């Protein structure tokens, strides 16, 4: 069982720093900080939120080609093989979110289902998210290092007033952007948007 002491979290943070490029690690710290702040606002476990933020992009240090190789035969406990194959083909940028919970378990002995699920859904979101899943999903979008996106300041404010409305805005914004770029839009993001509209 994982010991949620500050010392252990600092050890994980140091290891993640070694594995991620500098800009990605700065983003990771921003998500961890924002997740902890949102957890305080919504009465969630602050340490779990911070740890999920630290680990949400743990697979981003890997090249997509290596992730595809590593995931050959991989079973995502949240979806099925056909979904993973579709994402691998149409949206390989999502693979890191699918694989990150596995790395969190393997490399850091994280077995907490809430943390693992928050890590898993931080990119696409899904309908019926837990509060911790919502927190990490929103923190990934609004963290302080995030490049300025249309409506970002308003979404940042909204995140601390009504996280559900913030999620709806993020889902809409994501779908609009991906559509404008003629990129694959994940079915879970559509379901999330439809739930929040």
KABEL-V405413 format. One record per helix or strand of 2 or more residues. SS is the DSSP state (H for helix, E for strand). FROM is the first residue (numbers start at 1). LEN is the number of residues. Records with the same first field share a line. If there is no record, write none. Layout:
SS=FROM-LEN / FROM-LEN
//
This chain:
H=6-14 / 22-21 / 46-10 / 58-4 / 64-7 / 81-10 / 92-17 / 113-8 / 131-12 / 152-10 / 163-18 / 187-10
//
